[in-house]
Amino acid sequence: MIIKIKSHKKPVFEKILNYMIHDKDRLFDKSGKSFAITYNLKGNSIDEWVNQFRDNELCRQRKRTDSVLLTHEILSWHKDDAGNISLAKMEEMAREYIRQRNSNGIYVAVPHFDKGHYHIHICASGIEYKTGKSLRLAKPELQKLKKDIQQFQIERFPELSKSVVQHGRKDKSVFTDREYQIKLRTGRETDKEQLIGMLKTCYKKANSKETFFHIINEAGLKTYVRGGKISGVVFRNKKFRLKGIGFTQERLGELDKSFKRKNELNYLRKNSEKKNVEIERLFEKGN
């Protein structure tokens, strides 16, 4: 399961809720049924929900001009799991997500389907219900949430195996919300995704940072220098910083470490073989 969270510092409650409820991509089953989870909210209309979101904002403990008033959150599943997804499963996972996210918040969750992808849109308050405390997630908390909700999915719905992703430091998302939405609408890889795929192949073939850049050039990609170091790649007339697409100096440095360890092991192995030969010769002379 992929989780995307987009923060909004303007009170666009009505705009997002209208999209979630009335857009053509809202998911209905064959009998015309859907679901709309309303958590810590009363009423059945967008106007009623918007008023409650706004009223809750008055409880905010720390008021700033750049405060996050709401978040637009998306839970999505791989298109290869389309045959195993149902409204009932999506609703159960949305409710579990809300529970793990923070059960003190205000939420509206609605299922959508577009270009073979099942996903859920969630409008969440920027602060807890009536307490005024921020609903913000620090990076470690968000990472834990991603892992925990996916573990719930694995245990509860193991058939959704194609939607299991590796959440961790090296798998940190490098795509913007806009790029993600384009991917959902078109079903095509973005330029960034294609480049990352090519660089991953180069990385697997490389045994050092130097050979990594050499393989990149052989693949027809051009690098560019900033501050005396290679810092990015030009792809389809666009510049992509290596750091921004997941190939940090630390990650590239691991290639050199691996190369160094390999050389050390080869050196030890050769010395060991040499000593064994010398021992055998001494043993033969002794006999």
N, C-alpha and C positions, 0 to 999 in steps of 0.2 A: 504494500500500500504506500502510495506517495502522498505526502502531506505538504500543502502549500499554504502559507499565511501571508496575507497582504494587509499592511496597516494603513488606516485612513485617519488623517488629522482634520478632516472636514466632516460635518454631520450629514453624510450621504446615506443615511439609513434607508430612506424611502426609495432611492435609486436602486440600491442593491437588492432590497426586498422585492421590489417590483420585477426586477430581472429574475430573481430566484423563483418567484411564484408564477409569473405570466409568460416567461420566455418559451418559445416553441420547443426548446430542447428539454423542457421539464419531462421527467419520466413518469409514464402511466402504464399500468399493466393492460392486458387484453380486455378486462372488464371496466377499464377507465378509472381505476383506483391508483392513488399515489399516497404520499404521506408528507406532512409538514410538522416537524417536531418544534414545539414552542416551549422552551424551558424557562421557568421563572417569569412567564408572561401570561396575561389574561386576554380573553377576547379572540375573535376569529378574523379580524381584518388588519390590513397593513397599517391603516391609520391608527388603530388602537395600539399596535406594537410600536410604531414609531414614537408615539406620545410617551410610552413607557420607557423606551430607550432614552429619550430626551430627559424625562423626569429623573431617571436614575443618574444621569450625568450631573445633576445638581448636588448629588451626594459626594462628588469627587473630593478627596482629602487634599490632594496637592494639585492645584490648578496652574497650568502653564499654557502659553500660547501655542506650543507645539505638541500638546498632549494627544495621544492616540485615542480617538473617540470610539472607534470600532475596528474590528478586523474582519476581513473576508477570507474565510478558510475553505480549502478544498481537499477532500479525500478522494483519491482516484485509484482505479484498478486497471491492470493490464488488459488490453483488448483480447488477448488469448484466453482470458478467464471469463469472457462474455457468456459462455454457455453455462457457467457455474454460479453466476450472480443472480440474485432475485431481490425484489423490493424488501422482503422480510429480512434478508441477510444485511442489506444496506442499512435498514433502520436500526437493527440490533447493534451494528458496528458504530453507527452514528451516536447512539445513546451511550455506548461504552466510551467512545471518544470524549463526549461531553463530560462524563463522570471522571475520566482520568485527566482531562484538560483542566477543569476546575468547576466543580458542581455548584459553586457560588455565583457563577456568571449568568448572563442572559443570552439565550441562543435561539436562533431559528435555523432549522436544517431541512433542506429540500433536495430530492434526488434528480439528477439530470442524466441524459444520454446523448452523446454526440460523436459521430465518426467512429463508432464501434467501442467507445470508451464510456464505462459507467463511472459516474462521479457524484459527489455530494457537495453542494454549496452550503456553507454555514456563515451566518452573520452573527458575530459575537460582540458583546459590549466591551468597551475599553476598561471598565472597572467592574468589581463585584456588585452583586445585587444588594443595594441599600447600605453596604459597608463603606463604599467609596474607595476601597483598596484597588490598586492596579491589577489588571488581569494579565499583565505582560509576563512573557516567559523568557527567562535568561537562556542563553545558548545551551548550557548543560541540561536545563529542564526540558527544552524542546527536543533535544536529542534523546533524552530518557523517554519522553512521551512517544516519540516515533518508534522506539524499540519496544516499549510496553504494549502499545496498541497493536503493533504487528504481531507480537507474541500472542496476544489475545486472538487475533485472526488465525494464526497458525494452529492454535489449540482448538478453537471453536469451528473453524472452516478450513481444514487442511486441503480441501479440494481446490482452494484458490492459490495453488502453488506458483503460478506464473506471476503473481502479484507480490511475491516476497522479494524485497530489495535489501541490499547491504547498507545499513545505516552506520556510519562511523566517520572519523575525521577525514579519511581519504575519499569517502563517498559523499562529501559535502556537496550540496546542490550548487551548480554554477550557472543555473538558468534563471532568468528573471521571470516574474509573473507573466509579463507580456509574451515572452518566448514560449512559456508553458501553455498559455491559452491558444497561441497560434498552432502549436503542435496538436492540441486537442481538436481544433477546428479542421485542420487540413489533413492530419494523419501522416504528414511528411516530416522528415528530419530537418531541423534548422541547420544553417551553415555551421553554427557552433557545435552542434551534435556531430555533424560529419567530420569536422576538424578534430574533435576530441577522439572520435573513433580511429582516425588515421594516426594520431599521436600515441594512442594506446598501443597500436600495432608496432609503431617504431620503438616504443619503450620496452616492449616485450623482447624485441630483437636485440636491443642494445645491452652492452655489458659495462658501459661507462657513460658519463655525461658527454664526453667527446664523441663517442660513437653514436650516441642518441642524436646529436645535432647533425652528424654526418649522414645518418640514415634519413633524417628529415629532409635534408637537401637532395638526397638521391631520389626521394619520393616526389620531388618537384615543388616542395614548399620552401618559401623564402623566410629567413629569420631577420629580425632587426635588432639593433643594439641600442641600449640606453644606459648611461652611466658606465660605459666601458664593458658592459656585459650583455650577452644575448638575453633579451627579456621578453620577446614575443615572436609571433609568426604571422605572416601576411597570407590570408586565404580569401580568394575571390575579391580582391581589392579592399579587404577589411583587415584592420590590425587587431590581433587578439593577444593580450598579455598572457604569458604562460602561467603566471600566478593566478590570474583570474579564471582560468579554465582547469585548475586543479594540479598543474605541474609546477609546484613550488620549488624553491631552491633546496629545501629539505628533502623533498621527494626525489629530485634529480641527484642529490648528494648520496642517496641510498644506492644508486647505480655504482658510484665510485667505491663505496664501502663494500658492496658485493664483489666488485672486481678485485679489490685489495684482498678480501678474505679468500677468494678463489686462488689468487697467486700465492698467498701464504700457505694454503693447503697443498698446492702443487709443489711448493718448495719443500715442505715437510715430508710429502710423499716421496719425492725424489731422493731426499737425504736418507729417508728410512730405507728405501730400496738399495741405495749405495752402501749403507752400513751393513745390510743383510748380505750383500755380495762380498764385502770385505770379511765378514764373519765366516762365510762359507769357504773362502779362500784360506783363511787361517786354519780352519778346521781340517781342510784337505792337506795342508802342509804338515799339520800335527800328526796326521795318519801316515 
